[in-house]
């Protein structure tokens, strides 16, 4: 629930404090890598439905977006390190950096599923694991050790679920690699640890956020797209568990954990399904009841990602749990996710022209 206002004000205050010029690089939204997550997961969904051309086009867009954003992030680190560090240790913005981890793992998943580029997938998994350790602890220490802290009503938001999303992305790609490498104790341990730790952190964060939603006043400006990550975090948990369970015939460790994995998959899918109507209802209340206008912001990609992930995860769950009665769900979810992707992508392309018209 990181709002446009809070994100821009945080960036503006940081810019003033450090006396840095305003520029797209200086004020780059740290969660912008969600465009890669959303585009990449829809590409995988298209591949599952045998839409090869669409899958390749979306994979190319995701890879290009990642390259551009990665270069901008490196430039921000070199040119505006104080701004970047301020965002990284900020309660409302810090965990948004974990979109970088999820993005690189989704790209690795695309490389494996669509192109069979296993070396690329292995590289993405290794880099993603390193970035996970650096970014998650940087944000955690910033939140925990900060002397001045905001109240819970304003300090916590949906981006905190990105701890779960980034961990589960490690589990997903790790499980995918096991289908190619066979048993590998290192990958198995890391994937299983990421899967279970992601679940623990989800329950911690959802407890705090549910308390905020239930006992603090929710303003329309607070009900931003990152709240959708509540659904996306458990959807990717479904995909992670299903991917690990799918290796049971190859990996004895996961064969022994089959009952546990099936229980967690069912729990996560039910939770993700439960959240979707809640998120839709909040969106209807925000835009139709409270009449907050639709205006593009990078955080809207955090809404597209859960839609695509829900379909991909359900497809994988169907294959490992023999739930053919749900076969229509991945197809419907792919259509909805594509429509949302087109709407947000169009808004992103039109944004420079809107700014130019307002300035003139």
Buried (B, 14 or more C-beta within 10 A) or exposed (E): BBBBEBBEEBBEEBBEEBEBEEEEBBBBBBBBBBBBBBBBBBBBBBBBBEBEEBBBBBBEBBBEBBEEBBEBBEBBBEBBEEBBBBBBBBBBBBBBBBBBBBBBBBBBBBBBBBBEBBEBBBBBBEBBBEBBEEBBEBBBEBBEEBEEEEEBEBBBBBBBBBBBBBBBBBBBBBBBBBBEEEEBEEBBEBBBBBBBBBBEBBEEBBEEBEEBBEEEEBEBBBBBBBBBBBBBBBBBBBBBBBBBBBBBEBBEBBEEBEEBBBEBBBBBBEBBBEBBEBBEEBBEBBBEEEEBEEEBBBBBBBBBBBBBBBBBBBBBBBBBBEBEEEEEBBBEBBBBBBEBBEBBBEBBEEBEEEEEEEEE
